[in-house]
């Protein structure tokens, strides 16, 4: 099939618009399953638990805090099942962790 110059330029415009729309769609950030885990430790062991926690795959951030809990950690994974596995089998099983409260993120807030 042979296309004239006019037909080609019209087709090119449609293709360019399609790919520009696709590029905008692709640039949308995909939310990974995320949880915030509040951790109670044995008295005096906060630093040890914090050090061990930061070595756990999926723990993006961990901080010592004042209040009812000793540490807060942000955990992410590629799937919800993997997130549950990390929290259940890695974080909760760390030596000197007494208890945890896990809050799974359902919707991320806007970045500023």
WOSULBEL-V711963 format. One record per backbone hydrogen bond with DSSP energy under -1.0 kcal/mol. CO is the residue of the C=O (numbers start at 0). NH is the residue of the N-H. If there is no record, write none. Layout:
((CO;NH) (CO;NH))
This chain:
((3;7) (4;8) (5;9) (6;10) (7;11) (8;12) (9;13) (10;14) (11;15) (12;16) (13;17) (14;18) (15;19) (16;20) (17;21) (18;22) (19;23) (20;24) (21;25) (22;26) (24;27) (32;76) (33;104) (34;74) (35;102) (36;72) (37;100) (38;69) (38;70) (39;97) (39;98) (41;44) (44;48) (45;49) (46;50) (47;51) (48;52) (49;53) (51;54) (52;55) (55;58) (57;59) (57;75) (60;73) (62;71) (69;64) (70;38) (71;62) (72;36) (73;59) (73;60) (74;34) (78;82) (79;83) (80;84) (81;85) (82;86) (83;87) (84;88) (85;89) (85;90) (86;91) (90;93) (93;96) (95;41) (98;39) (100;37) (102;35))
